[in-house]
Amino acid sequence: MMRQKRTKWLSAAIAAFAALSLVVGILPAPAYAVTQAEIDELERQKKKLEQQIEEKQAAVDELEKQHADATELKEALDERNVYLVRQIRLNDEQIAIYDAMIAQKAEEVKEAKRLEDEQLERWRNRVRAMEENGNGDYLAMLLNSNSIGEFLTAIDDIGEIMESDKLLEDAYIAARENTERVKADYEKYKAGLEVKKEELEKEQAKLEEEIIEATAQLEKLKQDIEKNSDELDKLNEKEEDTEALIEKKKAELEEQKRREEEARQAAAAAAAGGGGGTYGTVTGSGNFAWPCACTYITSMVGNRLHPISGVWRYHSGMDIGCQYGDAVWASDGGTVILAGVNGGYGNCIIIDHGYVNGDTYSTLYGHLSSIGVSVGQTVSQGQYIGAVGSTGNSTGPHLHFEIRNSSGPTDFSWRFSGLTYAPDSGG
């Protein structure tokens, strides 16, 4: 009868183990466990990127406005420059006309001066001849005259001739002086045009400097727009990548929760099928709970022959023969003080539990394939924190579990019942 009961119990245990092994075997091992804190940090980064994108877009808009204003200014300067070039060209044409007119008047002055000189010479010759002949001419005129009236008439004729010569000379002088005045006026107008030309050329030179500066400003604004547009494109790409990563992490977190729930259900199913075996029922004493579904101990706390170095040394925790990717839960609530690579422990988590029954305690979980929490995070008892692996100094998938107090690692095997031990585990 007792043998039949043992056979039934053994069959139930084997069935439970087989069922749990099937469930655990089909669960994918995560490359990296995801936490809500990680997703929250990505969301914070995304908001920061959105703010940067908004600021960068505003900068691009402002630069494009400045570029439009600078383009309008450059066009106005170009139009003004064209107008000045036309003014200078017209001014040069006017100067050329006045040069020709001045040259013509110079010839006219020269001709007038020649006529004036000839007339003056004619008048001087006449006066000189009269002076040389003196009264003899008047006596001859008297003797040749038939009467005093005829004599007086002859004298009047001589006077009229001389007067005519004088008037003609005066006319020539007036004509020359008028031509010289006109020539002087032309030269004055030309001088004014030359002054205006100099002013226009100075204005054009200054305007050309402004055009050069405006062109350089336009080029700089163009480069700034291109630079900021490139940066904006990169920020948009980064935001899209971050958004995609957030969605990916959310999906991974949901999958992670699903795997955790499946592991819990598998552990519960194994426990319902009967005690003992690799996945059995574990009862804890005190505040600490068993950290995984597997109950099979491959190495106890204490001195042992190290499987890698081959020397005897102290083993500070229990090695639990879990499957790769099995869920690891927090043995008790506390604060994560280490979540990363930790020497021979490989991927490792340490949780500080504060004071427990008058002493400070912490738990360590080593050789993980992935870490699902971060330093500073508060976790509760039974919360998923990572997955079993074989990182660090390890010969195969297993969970290295330690409970430490203020003195260091402790032998805590007495705290749990329902464990099974490998023949060479030391248990």
Backbone torsions as a table, in degrees:
resi	resn	phi	psi	omega
1	MET	NA	-48.7	178.2
2	MET	-60.9	-36.5	-179.7
3	ARG	-66.5	-38.8	178.4
4	GLN	-64.5	-40.2	179.3
5	LYS	-62.8	-44.3	179.7
6	ARG	-62.4	-38.1	179.7
7	THR	-64.1	-42.8	178.6
8	LYS	-63.5	-43.6	-180.0
9	TRP	-62.0	-43.4	179.4
10	LEU	-64.3	-40.8	179.1
11	SER	-63.4	-42.3	179.8
12	ALA	-64.5	-41.2	-179.5
13	ALA	-64.7	-42.9	180.0
14	ILE	-63.9	-40.2	179.7
15	ALA	-64.2	-43.3	179.4
16	ALA	-63.2	-43.8	179.8
17	PHE	-62.2	-41.9	-179.5
18	ALA	-64.0	-42.3	-180.0
19	ALA	-63.8	-46.5	-179.5
20	LEU	-65.8	-38.6	178.5
21	SER	-62.1	-37.5	178.9
22	LEU	-65.3	-44.8	-179.8
23	VAL	-62.3	-49.4	-177.6
24	VAL	-66.4	-36.7	-176.9
25	GLY	-64.8	-30.3	-177.3
26	ILE	-89.1	-7.2	179.9
27	LEU	-75.7	128.7	178.6
28	PRO	-71.9	141.7	177.9
29	ALA	-83.1	120.5	-177.2
30	PRO	-69.8	141.7	176.5
31	ALA	-71.2	-29.4	178.6
32	TYR	-159.1	124.6	179.9
33	ALA	-73.5	144.1	-175.6
34	VAL	-106.7	143.9	175.2
35	THR	-119.6	156.2	176.4
36	GLN	-63.6	-33.0	178.9
37	ALA	-61.9	-37.9	178.3
38	GLU	-65.0	-42.6	178.2
39	ILE	-65.2	-41.1	177.8
40	ASP	-61.4	-38.6	178.5
41	GLU	-66.1	-40.7	176.6
42	LEU	-64.1	-38.8	176.8
43	GLU	-63.3	-40.0	177.9
44	ARG	-63.9	-42.4	177.7
45	GLN	-63.3	-37.4	179.7
46	LYS	-65.3	-42.9	177.4
47	LYS	-62.7	-39.5	177.6
48	LYS	-63.7	-41.0	177.0
49	LEU	-63.7	-40.1	178.3
50	GLU	-61.4	-40.6	177.5
51	GLN	-65.6	-43.0	178.5
52	GLN	-63.3	-39.4	178.2
53	ILE	-63.2	-43.2	179.1
54	GLU	-61.9	-44.8	179.4
55	GLU	-65.4	-41.7	-179.1
56	LYS	-67.3	-38.4	177.6
57	GLN	-63.8	-39.9	177.4
58	ALA	-63.4	-38.7	178.4
59	ALA	-65.0	-42.4	178.2
60	VAL	-63.3	-43.7	179.4
61	ASP	-60.6	-43.5	179.8
62	GLU	-64.5	-42.2	178.2
63	LEU	-63.9	-40.1	178.8
64	GLU	-66.5	-35.9	175.5
65	LYS	-64.5	-45.8	177.9
66	GLN	-61.0	-38.5	179.3
67	HIS	-65.1	-40.1	178.3
68	ALA	-64.7	-43.1	178.0
69	ASP	-63.8	-43.1	-179.8
70	ALA	-65.9	-36.5	177.5
71	THR	-64.4	-42.3	178.3
72	GLU	-63.4	-42.7	177.8
73	LEU	-63.1	-43.6	179.8
74	LYS	-61.3	-41.6	179.1
75	GLU	-64.0	-40.3	178.2
76	ALA	-64.6	-41.1	178.4
77	LEU	-64.3	-40.8	178.4
78	ASP	-63.0	-42.4	178.0
79	GLU	-63.1	-43.0	178.1
80	ARG	-62.6	-38.3	179.8
81	ASN	-65.5	-41.5	177.0
82	VAL	-61.3	-42.0	179.3
83	TYR	-63.2	-42.5	179.6
84	LEU	-65.2	-40.1	178.4
85	VAL	-60.8	-42.2	177.9
86	ARG	-64.5	-41.6	178.8
87	GLN	-61.4	-44.3	179.8
88	ILE	-64.0	-40.2	179.2
89	ARG	-63.9	-45.5	178.1
90	LEU	-63.9	-39.1	179.0
91	ASN	-63.0	-41.8	178.0
92	ASP	-63.6	-38.8	178.7
93	GLU	-64.9	-40.0	177.8
94	GLN	-65.3	-40.9	177.8
95	ILE	-61.8	-41.2	178.7
96	ALA	-63.0	-40.1	178.1
97	ILE	-63.4	-44.9	179.8
98	TYR	-67.1	-33.9	175.0
99	ASP	-59.2	-44.1	-180.0
100	ALA	-66.1	-42.9	-179.9
101	MET	-65.2	-39.6	178.0
102	ILE	-64.9	-41.9	177.9
103	ALA	-62.0	-40.8	178.6
104	GLN	-64.5	-44.5	179.9
105	LYS	-65.0	-34.0	177.4
106	ALA	-61.9	-39.9	176.4
107	GLU	-66.5	-39.9	178.9
108	GLU	-65.1	-40.4	176.8
109	VAL	-62.0	-41.8	-179.7
110	LYS	-62.4	-44.1	179.7
111	GLU	-66.4	-42.4	179.0
112	ALA	-62.7	-38.8	179.9
113	LYS	-66.3	-37.0	178.8
114	ARG	-64.6	-46.7	179.3
115	LEU	-63.3	-40.7	178.2
116	GLU	-61.3	-43.7	-179.2
117	ASP	-65.9	-40.0	179.0
118	GLU	-63.8	-44.5	179.5
119	GLN	-63.9	-40.4	179.0
120	LEU	-63.8	-39.5	179.4
121	GLU	-66.4	-38.7	179.8
122	ARG	-63.6	-44.6	-179.2
123	TRP	-65.8	-40.0	179.4
124	ARG	-65.2	-40.7	178.9
125	ASN	-61.5	-41.2	-179.0
126	ARG	-64.7	-44.4	179.6
127	VAL	-64.1	-42.1	-179.4
128	ARG	-63.5	-39.7	179.7
129	ALA	-64.4	-39.3	179.8
130	MET	-68.1	-37.5	179.7
131	GLU	-67.2	-38.1	-178.7
132	GLU	-69.0	-39.2	-179.4
133	ASN	-75.9	-29.5	175.3
134	GLY	60.1	-143.5	-176.4
135	ASN	-71.5	-18.0	179.7
136	GLY	-56.3	-41.2	179.7
137	ASP	-63.7	-42.2	-180.0
138	TYR	-64.9	-39.1	179.8
139	LEU	-66.1	-41.3	178.7
140	ALA	-62.9	-41.2	179.5
141	MET	-63.3	-37.0	179.4
142	LEU	-68.4	-45.2	-178.9
143	LEU	-65.0	-34.3	-178.4
144	ASN	-81.5	-11.1	-178.7
145	SER	-85.2	143.9	179.6
146	ASN	-82.6	-16.1	179.6
147	SER	-157.0	170.3	177.6
148	ILE	-65.2	-35.4	-179.3
149	GLY	-64.2	-42.1	179.1
150	GLU	-64.9	-36.3	178.9
151	PHE	-63.7	-46.2	-178.9
152	LEU	-64.9	-35.6	177.9
153	THR	-64.6	-39.5	178.7
154	ALA	-63.4	-41.2	179.2
155	ILE	-63.8	-41.1	179.0
156	ASP	-62.9	-38.2	179.0
157	ASP	-61.4	-43.1	178.6
158	ILE	-60.8	-43.6	-179.9
159	GLY	-62.7	-40.5	-179.7
160	GLU	-65.6	-38.0	178.4
161	ILE	-62.7	-45.5	-179.2
162	MET	-66.1	-38.6	178.7
163	GLU	-65.3	-39.4	178.6
164	SER	-63.8	-41.9	177.0
165	ASP	-60.1	-41.0	-178.4
166	LYS	-67.2	-43.1	179.5
167	LEU	-62.9	-39.8	178.9
168	LEU	-64.6	-38.6	177.4
169	GLU	-64.1	-43.2	179.8
170	ASP	-61.8	-38.7	178.9
171	ALA	-63.8	-42.3	177.4
172	TYR	-62.2	-41.4	179.2
173	ILE	-62.3	-44.5	-179.6
174	ALA	-62.5	-42.0	179.4
175	ALA	-63.4	-42.1	178.8
176	ARG	-64.1	-45.8	-178.1
177	GLU	-63.8	-37.7	178.0
178	ASN	-65.6	-43.1	178.1
179	THR	-62.3	-39.7	178.3
180	GLU	-65.4	-36.8	177.5
181	ARG	-65.3	-43.4	178.5
182	VAL	-62.5	-43.8	177.8
183	LYS	-60.7	-42.0	178.8
184	ALA	-63.9	-39.2	177.6
185	ASP	-62.9	-43.7	177.7
186	TYR	-59.0	-44.3	-179.7
187	GLU	-64.5	-36.1	177.4
188	LYS	-65.7	-45.5	178.0
189	TYR	-61.2	-42.2	179.1
190	LYS	-62.1	-43.6	179.0
191	ALA	-59.8	-40.7	177.3
192	GLY	-62.8	-40.2	177.3
193	LEU	-65.3	-37.8	178.4
194	GLU	-66.7	-38.1	175.4
195	VAL	-64.1	-44.0	178.3
196	LYS	-62.0	-40.7	178.2
197	LYS	-60.9	-43.0	179.4
198	GLU	-62.1	-42.0	178.6
199	GLU	-64.8	-42.5	179.0
200	LEU	-63.7	-41.5	179.7
201	GLU	-66.0	-37.9	176.4
202	LYS	-64.7	-43.5	178.7
203	GLU	-62.4	-40.7	179.4
204	GLN	-65.8	-40.7	178.8
205	ALA	-61.6	-43.3	177.8
206	LYS	-65.1	-41.0	179.5
207	LEU	-63.8	-39.8	178.3
208	GLU	-63.8	-36.7	175.4
209	GLU	-62.8	-42.1	178.8
210	GLU	-65.0	-37.2	178.2
211	ILE	-65.0	-41.2	177.5
212	ILE	-61.8	-44.7	179.1
213	GLU	-63.8	-42.3	179.6
214	ALA	-64.2	-38.7	178.1
215	THR	-64.4	-43.4	178.7
216	ALA	-64.4	-40.2	178.5
217	GLN	-63.7	-41.1	177.5
218	LEU	-61.8	-42.6	179.9
219	GLU	-64.3	-41.4	179.1
220	LYS	-64.8	-44.2	178.5
221	LEU	-62.3	-39.0	178.1
222	LYS	-61.7	-45.1	179.2
223	GLN	-64.7	-40.7	178.8
224	ASP	-63.5	-40.8	178.8
225	ILE	-62.7	-45.7	179.9
226	GLU	-62.3	-43.7	-179.2
227	LYS	-62.6	-49.2	-178.6
228	ASN	-68.8	-33.1	176.9
229	SER	-66.3	-41.0	176.4
230	ASP	-61.6	-44.3	179.3
231	GLU	-63.8	-38.0	178.0
232	LEU	-64.1	-42.4	178.3
233	ASP	-61.3	-41.9	-180.0
234	LYS	-65.7	-40.4	178.0
235	LEU	-63.9	-40.8	178.0
236	ASN	-63.5	-41.9	177.3
237	GLU	-63.6	-41.6	179.9
238	LYS	-65.4	-38.3	178.0
239	GLU	-64.3	-43.2	178.3
240	GLU	-62.2	-42.6	178.9
241	ASP	-63.5	-42.2	-179.9
242	THR	-64.7	-41.6	178.2
243	GLU	-62.1	-42.8	178.4
244	ALA	-64.4	-40.3	179.4
245	LEU	-65.8	-38.5	177.8
246	ILE	-61.3	-46.2	179.4
247	GLU	-62.6	-39.3	178.7
248	LYS	-64.1	-44.9	-179.1
249	LYS	-66.1	-37.0	177.7
250	LYS	-62.5	-43.0	178.7
251	ALA	-63.7	-41.2	178.9
252	GLU	-64.3	-39.5	179.5
253	LEU	-64.0	-42.7	177.7
254	GLU	-62.8	-41.8	177.5
255	GLU	-64.3	-39.1	179.6
256	GLN	-62.9	-43.7	178.8
257	LYS	-64.4	-38.7	178.7
258	ARG	-62.3	-44.9	179.1
259	ARG	-62.8	-39.6	-180.0
260	GLU	-63.0	-43.0	179.9
261	GLU	-65.3	-39.7	177.8
262	GLU	-63.2	-39.3	178.8
263	ALA	-65.3	-39.5	178.3
264	ARG	-64.1	-44.9	179.9
265	GLN	-63.0	-38.3	178.8
266	ALA	-64.6	-40.9	178.7
267	ALA	-64.6	-41.1	179.3
268	ALA	-65.5	-39.5	179.0
269	ALA	-65.5	-39.1	178.7
270	ALA	-65.2	-39.4	-179.6
271	ALA	-66.7	-38.0	-179.5
272	ALA	-68.3	-24.8	-177.9
273	GLY	-79.7	-7.7	179.7
274	GLY	129.1	156.1	-177.4
275	GLY	-79.7	169.0	176.8
276	GLY	83.3	-179.9	179.3
277	GLY	83.7	-174.8	-178.1
278	THR	-68.4	-39.4	178.5
279	TYR	-117.7	92.4	-176.0
280	GLY	-124.5	-164.7	-179.9
281	THR	-93.8	130.4	178.3
282	VAL	-118.6	131.1	176.8
283	THR	-109.6	128.3	-179.6
284	GLY	-105.6	150.6	173.7
285	SER	-110.6	145.8	-177.1
286	GLY	84.3	-152.9	-174.8
287	ASN	-89.0	-11.1	-170.2
288	PHE	-93.4	139.2	177.1
289	ALA	-112.5	158.8	-179.6
290	TRP	-68.4	137.4	-169.0
291	PRO	-86.8	0.0	-176.9
292	CYS	-156.6	175.1	-178.1
293	ALA	-79.3	-29.6	-177.3
294	CYS	-73.6	142.1	179.8
295	THR	-120.1	12.5	-174.5
296	TYR	-95.9	119.1	-175.8
297	ILE	-98.2	123.1	-179.9
298	THR	-98.5	-17.6	177.8
299	SER	-157.1	130.6	-177.8
300	MET	-91.1	176.2	172.4
301	VAL	-73.6	135.5	177.7
302	GLY	136.2	-178.4	-180.0
303	ASN	-69.6	141.2	-180.0
304	ARG	-156.7	164.5	174.5
305	LEU	-81.6	113.2	-174.3
306	HIS	-63.6	129.1	-174.7
307	PRO	-67.0	-18.2	-178.3
308	ILE	-103.7	-50.2	-176.8
309	SER	-79.6	-24.6	-179.7
310	GLY	76.0	15.4	178.7
311	VAL	-117.8	156.9	178.5
312	TRP	-77.2	130.4	177.9
313	ARG	-155.1	165.2	-176.9
314	TYR	-76.8	130.9	176.1
315	HIS	-102.4	117.7	-167.3
316	SER	-87.2	-0.8	-179.3
317	GLY	-150.7	-172.8	175.9
318	MET	-99.5	137.6	170.7
319	ASP	-97.4	123.4	-176.4
320	ILE	-109.0	125.4	-171.5
321	GLY	-78.8	62.1	-178.2
322	CYS	-77.1	167.1	170.7
323	GLN	-80.1	153.3	176.9
324	TYR	-62.8	128.8	178.6
325	GLY	91.7	-3.5	176.2
326	ASP	-57.1	147.3	178.8
327	ALA	-70.6	143.5	174.9
328	VAL	-118.2	130.9	-176.9
329	TRP	-115.5	153.8	177.2
330	ALA	-66.9	127.5	-179.7
331	SER	-67.6	-28.0	176.8
332	ASP	-156.0	162.6	179.3
333	GLY	-71.4	151.9	179.0
334	GLY	170.6	-160.1	-177.5
335	THR	-116.7	132.1	179.4
336	VAL	-72.5	122.6	179.2
337	ILE	-110.8	-9.9	174.0
338	LEU	-149.6	134.1	177.4
339	ALA	-150.9	87.1	-177.2
340	GLY	170.8	-167.7	-179.0
341	VAL	-69.9	134.4	-177.4
342	ASN	-138.5	75.0	175.8
343	GLY	57.6	-132.3	-177.8
344	GLY	-68.5	-15.7	177.5
345	TYR	-72.6	-12.1	-176.3
346	GLY	66.5	-140.4	174.9
347	ASN	-67.8	122.4	-167.6
348	CYS	-138.6	146.9	174.3
349	ILE	-126.3	135.7	172.5
350	ILE	-125.1	129.4	179.7
351	ILE	-114.7	128.1	177.2
352	ASP	-90.3	122.4	-177.5
353	HIS	-101.9	2.9	179.4
354	GLY	69.7	-148.9	-178.8
355	TYR	-82.3	127.6	176.2
356	VAL	-132.2	115.8	-179.8
357	ASN	52.5	44.8	173.2
358	GLY	84.6	5.4	179.0
359	ASP	-139.8	160.1	177.5
360	THR	-88.5	137.8	-177.8
361	TYR	-131.5	152.1	172.2
362	SER	-146.8	159.1	176.4
363	THR	-124.3	147.9	-179.0
364	LEU	-124.1	139.3	-179.1
365	TYR	-129.1	114.5	-172.8
366	GLY	-116.4	165.6	177.0
367	HIS	66.4	27.7	-176.3
368	LEU	-69.5	150.4	174.0
369	SER	-84.4	-27.1	178.6
370	SER	-151.9	156.9	-178.4
371	ILE	-119.0	128.4	-176.4
372	GLY	-109.3	10.9	178.5
373	VAL	-134.3	171.9	179.5
374	SER	-131.7	159.2	-178.7
375	VAL	-60.1	135.4	-179.5
376	GLY	92.7	-12.0	-177.7
377	GLN	-76.6	140.0	175.4
378	THR	-92.7	130.2	-179.3
379	VAL	-121.8	157.5	177.6
380	SER	-108.7	161.6	-179.6
381	GLN	-60.4	132.1	179.3
382	GLY	85.8	0.7	179.8
383	GLN	-75.8	140.9	177.2
384	TYR	-64.5	129.9	-179.3
385	ILE	-125.6	-15.7	-179.1
386	GLY	177.0	-168.4	-178.2
387	ALA	-133.7	147.4	-178.4
388	VAL	-65.8	143.2	178.3
389	GLY	-152.2	-152.6	-178.5
390	SER	-146.5	39.4	-179.2
391	THR	-83.2	162.6	-179.0
392	GLY	76.0	-151.2	179.0
393	ASN	-82.3	92.0	-174.7
394	SER	-145.4	144.9	178.7
395	THR	-101.8	-0.5	-179.9
396	GLY	172.9	170.1	-178.4
397	PRO	-60.6	128.9	173.8
398	HIS	-171.8	166.0	175.7
399	LEU	-109.1	123.2	172.0
400	HIS	-91.8	119.0	-174.3
401	PHE	-121.4	129.3	178.5
402	GLU	-129.0	145.8	166.4
403	ILE	-116.7	123.4	-176.6
404	ARG	-117.4	144.4	171.0
405	ASN	-116.5	-164.9	-175.4
406	SER	-63.6	-18.7	-179.5
407	SER	-92.5	-12.8	-179.5
408	GLY	124.3	-160.4	-179.7
409	PRO	-61.6	142.8	-178.6
410	THR	-119.9	160.3	171.7
411	ASP	-88.5	103.9	-171.3
412	PHE	-107.2	13.3	-175.2
413	SER	-60.4	-28.5	-178.7
414	TRP	-68.6	-17.2	-177.2
415	ARG	-74.3	-19.9	-173.5
416	PHE	-124.7	141.1	175.2
417	SER	-123.7	156.5	-179.9
418	GLY	97.1	8.9	179.3
419	LEU	-86.2	154.8	172.3
420	THR	-118.1	150.9	-170.7
421	TYR	-125.6	143.0	173.4
422	ALA	-71.0	151.5	-176.8
423	PRO	-55.4	-35.0	-176.1
424	ASP	-104.8	23.7	-176.7
425	SER	-79.1	-20.0	-176.1
426	GLY	93.4	-0.7	-177.8
427	GLY	-90.4	NA	NA
